[in-house]
Amino acid sequence: MNRPLQGLTRKNATREAMAGVTLLAISVPLNIGYAQIAGLPASAGLYALIVPTVIYALLASSRQVVASPDAAAAALVFSSLVGLGVAGENFAAMAAAQAILSGLLLFLAAWLKLGFLANFLSKPILVGFVGGLAMEILLSQFAKMLGLKLESGEEFFVQLVVLFGGLGGLNPWAAIMSLVSLAILLLGRRYLPVVPWALVVLVLGTLATAGLALEAKGVAVLGEVPAGPPQFSFPRLDLANWLALIPSALALTLVTVAEGLLVIRSYAEKNKYKTNSNQDLFAFGAANVASGLSGSFTVGSSTSRTAAMEQAGSRTQLPSLVLAGGTLLLLLFGTELLAQIPSPAIGAVVAVAVFKLLGLEELRELWGASRSEFGIAMACFLGVLVVGPLGGLLFAFVLSLINLVRRSAHPTIDVLVGSADPTVSLTESASGARETAPGVVVLRIAAPIFFANGALLADRISGFSDDEGARPRFVVLDLEAVSDIDVTGADALRESIRKLADEGIGFAYTRMRPGLRKQFAGLELVEGTREFATNREAVAALAHREQAEPQSTNNER
């Protein structure tokens, strides 16, 4: 287990502390906005920056990744709880319980070393899923920026119609403030990115609200934020509520694992330090349990804030500790400053932060690389908007599995060819080739042999016995790319070998893995066949009748 605050020295302590001040300026406005996305009070977003942040910073092996709620998680929290019919005071308790469950699932993943499960959420699924959530968030923030109110719990397209139908009732002061805020954020980020423009926008918006009495003119403000540190308590819910939260907690856990481990690995490789994925899963778990107990909601990796720390030159977790300390001071002494923050300004900050999560560039890359995977991403994107995040994630996951089976069901099966030079390996294929050497055909299948492709392989092998014009004397199956075989695939292969034998055609294997050989023996696939270490050895032994028998056969074993 890596020790806390790795990389911190006397030489870089000042730089790391200043990076922490930058992180504080970035995180406070974002977490206020994300808490509102989750349907929670601003204090819930700020509480996530204290104890959960400290616990993650001290336990994680990553030196840079910042743990915090993000926009996608906040949207998933809100939509999943609304989908369960949660409302009122019970909303915060259910969000806290959801975080605790997610933390426990992360503990389980760390204990069972299940970090590999993140691989089941492929890039197309993540791009589509997060993009769909981002679209929902942007719709809600546009309404806030225009001074309009949307009913929570309605489907995306219903809310879109309501938004366009209500444009006649927008608040001009809110719209003007939003446009000015967007201009400051976008131009500032482009020409002077080192300035925390989100904080600048909230400060200027608060001053304008107070100076122009905009609240009296219909501009919504954040309102009172409870002063003081977070209070620890366990959510008091009945068993049915806990059980109802498991699916959404599992979805949050999968997204946290997939995105978190990817970000951790990428920064570790870039800056040449080692991380421990199971330790980081444990750290995320502890942070989420602490978040739930302290009245907040699910936390994960914050890509945008981690990138900001990378740009600031930070290589330790000290900025996270500075963030926690600064947020605690704000809650103790500065909550009155937060009450007059205008909602349109918060909406603009969140909208700019969330826009890149739409994944437009990633979708363009997927379109150019693979139309089927682009389709999976768009199915997940639209699924989130039509049936909600959980339904969209499940739908895209099923599509991804279907795509995987479709690809595996039609693997490449090549006839290998090569030169007469005995020192050159026989591993190349050629389109339209009928034999590898006189009387010998070497086939290679590039996939595990299982129920979906066993019949295809068997038909290809059996087809050589039906070729009256150029029937080979031996068929050789190259197993170098085969890692597994199931019972259905074994039955198909066994039948094709029997059919060859009935026609007087021999059968052999090459490049078989030791573990696979044990499987083949158990499935009765070696009797009456031969085995060679290489394709070249098989061809040399089988190409001419007069050559000696190979040194070992499966009959002799």
N, C-alpha and C positions, 0 to 999 in steps of 0.2 A: 504493500500500500504506500502510495506516494505521500510525503510529508506535506503539511499545509504551507501555503505561500512560497512554493518553490520558485526560484529565480529572483527573489527579493534580496537586494544588497543595499549597502549604504550609498553606493553610487547612483542607484536608480530609484531610491525611495522617494525623492522629491518629484521626479517625473511621474512616478506611479500615483502619488497623492494628487497631483494636478489633474491627471487623467480621471481620477475619482470625482473631482469637482465637475469636470465635463460630463461624466456619466450621470451625476446627480441632476445637472441642468437638462439633460436629455430625457431621463427616466421619469421625473415627476410629472411633466405634462402628458407623456405617453401613457403612464399608468392610470392617471385620472381618466383619460379618454377610453382606455381599455376596460376599466371598471364600468364605465357607462355602457360600453358595448355589451358587457356581460350582464347588464341589468342590475348592477350593484352600486352602492354608494362609493364616492371617490375614496373614502377612507380604506375600503377594501383593497383598492389598487395600491395605495401607499403602504398598507400593512405588509404587502408582499415584498416590499423593498427592504424590510428590516430583518426579522428573524430568518425567514426562508433564504434570503440572500446571504446572510452570515453563515448559515449551516452549509449551504452549497459551496461557498468560497473556501471553507475550511476542510470539507470532505472530498471535493472533486480532484481528480488527477489533472484536469485541464487547467492550464495556467491563464487562459484568456476568456473562455466562454462565459457570458453573463447569463445567469438564471433569472427569469422574470416572466410574468404573464406576457403573452403576445396577442396580436390581433386575432389570429386564427383560433387560438385556444379560447379567447374571450367569446368569440362568435359561437363556437361549439358549445360552450357552457350555457350561453343564453338560449340557443335554439333547442338544445336537449332538455333543458329544464322547462321551457315553455311547452315543449312537446309532451312533457309529463303532466301538464296542467298545474305547474307550481306557480304560486303567486304570493304577493304580500310578504309578511315577515318570514315566512317559511323559505323564501327564495334564497336568502343569504345562508341559512342553515343547510339547505340542500347543496349549494355551491361549495360550502366548506366540506361537507361530507363527501362530495364528489372528489375533491382534492385529496382527502385522506385515503379514499379507495384507490385513487390513481397512485398515490405514494406506496400503498401496500402492494399493489400490482408491480410497481417498479422494484420494490424489495424482492419480490418473488422472482422477477426476471433476473435480478443480479445474483440471487442465491442459486438459481438453476442455470445461470450462465446462458440466458436466452437472448442475448443481444442480437443474434443472427435473425431473430424474428423480424427485425426492422427491414430485412431484405425483401419481405413479402409485400411491403409497401413500395412498389417500384416508383421510379421517377415520374412516369405518366400519371399514376394515381395521386402522388403527392402534389404535382403541379395542378391537376384538375381539382382536387379536393380543396387545397388552399386557395386556388383561384376562385372557386365558387363561394367560399366563405368571404373572401375579400370583396366580391361583388355585392354580397348581402350587406357587408359593413359599409361599403361606399354608398349604397342606397340610403341607409339609415343616417349617415353623416351628411349627405346632401340635403336630406329633409331638415336636419338640425341647422345646417348652414342657411337655409331659406326661411327659418322660423316656422316650419310646418311640423305637424305631429302625425306620426304613423302608428297605427294600432299594432302592438306587439303580438306575435304569434301568428300573424297572417302570412300566407305564402308570398314568395318574392314577387311574382308577377302580379298578384293582387295589390301588393304595396306599390309596385311600379305604376299601376293604373291610378291608384289613389294619389300618388305624388304628382303625376302629370295633371290629374283632374283638379288638384288643389293649388296649382301655380298662381291662380288669380288671387289667392289669399295670402301670398308670401309677405313677409315683413321686410320692407325695403331697407330698414336699418340693419337687420341681420344679414341681408344679402350683400349690402355694401361692405360690412365688416368682413364677411367671408371672402369677398373678392380681394380686398386689401390684404387680408391674412395670406391668401393663396399666393398673391404676387410677391409678398415679402419672403415667404417660405421658398418658392421656386427660384426666384432671382437670387436670393441670399445663398441658397445651396449651390447655385451654379457659379457665382462670382466670389463668394467668401465663405467656403464650406466649414471653416474652423469655428465660426460663430454658432452658438446654440440657438438657432433661429426659432425653434419651437417655443423656447422660454421667452424670447424677445416678443413673439406674437402674443403670448398670453399676458405678459406684462403690459404691453401697449393696449391690448384689448381691454384689460381691467381698468387702466387709466381712462380710456375713452368711455367706458361704461359709466364710471363714476362721474367723470367730468361733464358728460352730455346727458346724464340721467337716462341712459338707454333702457334700463330695466323698466322704467315707467312707460317707455314707448314700445313695450312688448318684446324686448330682447331678453331671452332666458339666460339666467346665470347659474353657476354651479350650486350655490346655496351653502348653508352652514356645513362645515366639516368638523366632526367631533374632535376635540383636542385631547391629547394624551397618547400614551403608548398603546399598542394593541393589547387586548385582554384575552387571555387564553381560556378556552372552554371547549367542551366536546359537544358536537351537534346532537341535540335530543330529538331523535327521529325513531319511528317504529321500524320494525324489521322489513315491512313491505316497502318502505321508502328506500332503505339501504339496498335492497335487492333490485329495485327499479333503476337505481343509479349505476349498476354494474356495467351494462352495455356502453353507456356514454363514457364512463371512467376507463373502460378498456380502449375505446377509440382514442381518448385523450392520451392514454399511455402509449399506444402504438405510434401516434404522431410525435410524441415527445421522444420516444426511443429512436424513431427513424430520423427526424430532423436533428435531434441533439447529438447522436453519435456521429452523424455525417459532418456536422459543423466542427465537433471536437476533433475528429480525425483530420479534417482538411487543414485546420490551423496548426495542429501538432506537426503534420508533415511539412507544412510551409516553413515553420520556425524551428524544426529539427529538435523536438523534445518528445519524450515518450508519454503515452497515456494508458490508462487501464479502463476498458469499456465497462467492465462489471463494477468497478469502483465508482465510475461516473453514474451508472444506473442507480447505485445505492445512494449517491449524493442527490440525484434528482428525486428519489423516493423520500429521503429525509426532508428535503425542502418542501415537498408537497404535503407531507404529513404536518410539518410545522405551519405551512400556509393555511391548511384547514383548521388547525387548532387555534390559530391567531385571527380567525375571522376573514380570511382572504379566499382566493380561488386558485385553480390549477396554474402551476408555473412550469416553464420549459426553457429551452434555449432561446435567447433573443439574438437573431442573426444580425439585425441592424445595429444593436448596441455593441455586439462583439466586434463588428466591422469598425465602428467608431473608435473602440479601444485599440484596435490594431493600427488605425490611422494615427492615433495619439501616441503610439510607440509603447503601449503597455504590454508587458509580458508576464504579469503576475495577477493574482486575485485581490491585491490591495485596493484597487479602485472599487470593487464591490463592497469592501468593508467601509470605505469612505462614503459610498452611496448609502449604506445602511445607517451610518452615524448621522449623516446630513438629513436624511428623511426623518429620523427620530427627533432631531432638533426642530425640524419644521412642524411636526405634529405637536411638539410640546409648546412651541412659542410662536408659530406663524400661521396657524389655521385661519385667523381672521383675514389674512391676505388672500386666501383661496376663495372666500365666499363670493366675491364679485367677479370671478373669472367668467367671461361670457361663453355661452354654449356654442355660438357660431365659430368662435376662435378655436375652441376645443375640436369642433368638427373638422375645421380646416387642417389642424395639426394631424389628426388621425387619418384624414383622407389622403394627405400627402405621404404619410408613413405607410399606408396600406396599399397605395396604388401599384407599387412594384410587385406586390403579392399576387396580382392578377396573372402574372407569369406570361405576359404577351411574348417576350423574347424566347422563353422556353417553349411555348407552343409553336412559335415559328420554327425553332430548331427541330422539334419533333415532326412537324409537317415535312421538312426536308429529309429527315433521317428515316422515318417509318410512318406510313399513313395509318397502319393498324394501331400503333401506340399513340399516335395523335388522336385517333378515334376513342381510345380508352380514356385519355385525358379529358376530351370533350364530354364523354359520357359521364365521367365523374363530376365535371364542372356543372353540367346541366342537371345531373342527378341531385346535387346539393341544392340547387335552386328549386327543383320541382318537388322532391320528396324529402328534403332536409339533409343535414350533414351525415347522419348515421345511415340513412337509406342510400344516399349517394355513394358513401364510402363502401358499403356492402355491395352495391350494384357494380361499381368499378372493380372491386376485388374479384367478384365472380367473373366479370369480363376478362380480367387479367389471367385468371386460371384457365378459362376457355381458350384464350390466345396461346397460353403455354402448352396446353394439351394439343391444340391444333398444330403448333410448330413441331412438337415431339412426334405427332402422329404421321408426319410426312418428312422423315429425316432423309438426308442425302445418303444414297446407297450407290457407291461407285465401283466400277471395275478398275483395278489398279493396273498400271502399265509401267514399264521401265526399260532401261537400256540393257544390252547384253553384258555390260561390265559387272562382274560379280561383286565389286566393292561398292557399288551404288545401291542404296536402299530402294526397295519397291514401295513407295508411299505416295506416288503421284497418280492422279486419275486422268482419264481422257474421255471426252464426250463421244458416245457411240462405240466405245471399245467393246469387243465381244469376248476377248480372252487376254490373259496376262502373258502366257507362254503356250506353246503348242500342247493342247490337251489339258490345260490348267487355267482356271478362272479364280482370281483372288478378289473377293468382295470386301468392301469396308462400309460398315454402317456407323454413322456419326451421332449416336444417341443410345441411351439405355434401351433395352428391349423389354417392352411392357405391353399391356393389353391394347393400347391404342395403335401400336405400330407393328406388333408381332405378325399379324396376317400379311401386312405389306412386305415384310422381310421374307416370310415363308413363300409368298407368291413369286418373289424375285428369284429365290433359290430354286424352287420347284420348276420355274420356267426353263431352266437349263436342261431338264430331262425331257422337255417337250420339243426342244430344238433339234429336229432330225438332221438338219444340214450340218450343224457345227456343234454336236453334242460333246462336251468335255469329258475327260476321264476322271477329273478331280475338281471339286469346288472347295475353295479355301475361304474361311470367314476370318477377317482381320478384326480382332476384338479390342484393339488398343483404345478406341474411343467409347467402349462399352463399360459402364461402371456398375450396372445392375441388371437383373432380369427378374420378372415376376412369373407366376405360375401360368398365366394365360399366354405370355410370350414364349415360355418354355414349351408349352403344348404345341404351339404353332411351329416352332423351330424343330422340335422332335419329329413332327409329322413330315416336314419337308425333307429331313435327313432320311427318313424311312422311304420316302418316295424316290429319292436319288438312288438309294441302295437297291430298290426293286429294279431300277434301270441299269444297275451295274456301275454306278458313278460313286466314287469315293468322296469322303468328306473329311476336312481337317480344319483345325483352328490355329491361329497364330497370335502372338503377342497378348496372351491371356494373363490378366492380373491374378496373383495368388488367391486373393479373396474371392474373385469371380470363379476360379477353378473349383473351389469348394462348393459354391452355389450350383455350378453346372453338374458336379458329381451327385449332389443331393437331388437334383431334378432329373437325373438319368439322361444327361445329354452328352456324356463322354464315351459311352460304350460303343465300340465299332467305329470310332473316329480316330484321327491322328492329331498330334499337336506339335507345333514347331515354335521356336523362339522368335524367328523373324520370317517375313514374307520371302526374302531371298533364299533362306534355307529351305522353305517349303517348295518353292519353284524348282530349286536345284535337285531336290529329292524326287519330285513327282513329275517333272516335265518329260522324262523319257522312261519307257518301260524297262529298259535294260539296266537302269541305275539301281543301286542297292536300296533296300528298305531303310527308312530313317532309323536313327539310333534308338528312339523310343516312340512308342505309340500308346494310345490310351487303352488298347487291348492288353498291352503288356504290363500296365501299371497295376 
